[in-house]
């Protein structure tokens, strides 16, 4: 199993550009998550999904959009990129049996720089 | 919603010494407390977790203790080694599945 994979690893965007961060998991997990990690600020949840076709906002959803058309994929869309979106983005998944009491498996992250 | 505070933000210890990281939480209904380790350039990885029906859990050199009355839990690493150097995050359930602390950067000095 590859686990959780993310692409790209690193990207530079100009202000106002758009991009999609890709996330795929091969563990047949129901739950998937997107976090951003800013220096000294821990992990902030952007969006999460409890299954195909269902998404929910996290703590910091503004400026982002997600979709979940399959169990495996959970892309994160940035529209009109802003410098405040410079961060490291992590995708994670969990089985979804008891999501508040189970392990989340993280991908390697995407480093995004908006200039 | 849940609020998780983590201290200290940085911690340096000599190799072989012990390290302790503490977290407090606000929601008395929280019942699951994991700890994640993040090595440089990688995503976080679960190292140990504890549920509210126990007060302590050990796994080799790491242990977690939980005080539900005081609403705090701690990570203990004994006989620290250079490979323990990383950022450690605590977490607790909130309105969303998990709320993470801000992290502790542990440096083990050889």
Interface residues (C-beta under 8 A of the other chain):
Chain A: X4 X31 X33 X40 X41 X42 X43 X45 X48 X56 X58 X59 X90 X92 X94 X99 X100 X101 X103 X104 X106 X107 X108 X109
Chain B: X6 X9 X31 X32 X34 X36 X41 X42 X43 X44 X45 X46 X49 X51 X89 X93 X96 X97 X98 X99 X100 X101 X102 X103
